[in-house]
């Protein structure tokens, strides 16, 4: 069975994800900057190479990305999900950047060193794919945009074709108010643009620690089991299936460069 992962921001989806991995502000907050598309690299590392891959990323990839001016990268590792799965999220300012024949690693290291870099990575990675997701700020709740949270519960919602608007209406009108009432740290929604099924929408709930999972989801805490079940009934005919994962932020592989004045 094919296992699919989306990040919002990101949304989100990696979403993560977008799954809110980046600091966009939710509806009602001013100013409200334009939502940024996010590029999500989904990597399945060979089980016996996970430690080596993390070390290589920390010593080789992170410095290379910083060298060419990448301002922000967030990397998450599956805690409850496929073993060895990571997603790395960066902002995608414009698609035109892909017209540059030299990729970021080539620009950072040069042709010869980049070939050595890529040959090393291929030995560690089982599969890798790149998707683009788009955050949906007005369906999200992000009271502390600059906060960094360690845990993200990511749900991939497979929506029936033609029902995307209905799904987002449900999120905005029914699910989002419950998340706000439940005082979640951050709740973000994203939509897959390229690289996966465009009928995928990611919803992500952000937490500070694993112990926060013990409190249960906001819909149950706010509405009770019966109320949560009734709420879910509203998605019948709209959502065909849901996948749910828990990811842990890898601080060693993530960075956010503060702008200099």
Secondary structure, 3 states (H helix, E strand, C coil): CCCCCCCCCCCCCCCCCCCCCCCCCCCCCCCCCCCCEEEEEEEEECHHHHHHHHHHHHHHHHHHHHHCCCCEEEEEEEEECCCCEEEEEEEECCHHHHHCCCCHHHHHHCHHHHHHHHHHHHHHEEEEEEEEEEECHHHCECCCCCCCCCEEEEEEEEECCCCHHHHHHHHHHHHHHHHHHCCCCEEEEEEEEECCCCCEEEEEEEECCHHHHHHCCHHHHHHHHHHHHHHHHCCCCCEEEEEEEEEEECCCCCEECCCCC
